[in-house]
Amino acid sequence: MSKDLRIVAMSAPLRREIEARLRVAIVEGHFKPGERLVEREMCKRLGVSRASLREALRQLEAEQLVTLVPHRGPAVAEIRAEEAKELYDVRAMLEGLAARRFAELASDDDIALLREAVNGFANVVRGNGDQSPISAKAEIYKVLLDRCGNGVARRILIQLNNRISLLRATSMSQEGRVQKSLSEIRKIVDAIERRDADGAWAASIEHVEEAAKAALSVLHQQQESRTT
């Protein structure tokens, strides 16, 4: 992994800064599921002590991004295909609801903000800017969930966010998936701009189902490679 994690200046307590660096690195796929996080190497990369690193890893373990493997130490959490399917089923229903309610309730300014976030994602897909596709896509969901008018759906999806983010990195690792994802998201926003609540629901469900196909394909391949 070539991503530079070293902490140069602290704008937050050290543990939180370490957590943030590692969280982003895991969610964006710089560390792969199952990959060991060797303390000595992590301390060197981050420029921090083992005590500070261990505090941060405990928090990431609580968030289900890191798991402690007996006799091996901390590693990036893995998601089995069975759990992934269940998560995608829940995500599809909640994101479909959020898209429907957004189409029904959002102001014109809200819709313009959503379109701006999608354009930012498109810019990243074209290879422009410093953001990763995953972080750019997260901005779309932030607008959608913050302004959909359903706080319960928002809270549940935020609670599931770490597991969903791991799956997003998995699905978007499939060749061509990022471009397809952009096309699917544009269909959602097009429906929202028409105030077509049913169309927004259907396009959102389709998007999650396509993401599930991509992620499950990758996960099945990974599981098969571990058993051969």
Secondary structure, 3 states (H helix, E strand, C coil): CCCCCCCCCCCCCHHHHHHHHHHHHHHCCCCCCCCECCHHHHHHHHCCCHHHHHHHHHHHHHCCCEEEECCCEEEECCCCHHHHHHHHHHHHHHHHHHHHHHHHHCCHHHHHHHHHHHHHHHHHHCCCCCCCHHHHHHHHHHHHHHCCCCHHHHHHHHHCHHHHHHHHHHHCCCCCHHHHHHHHHHHHHHHHHCCCHHHHHHHHHHHHHHHHHHHHHHHHHHHHHHHC
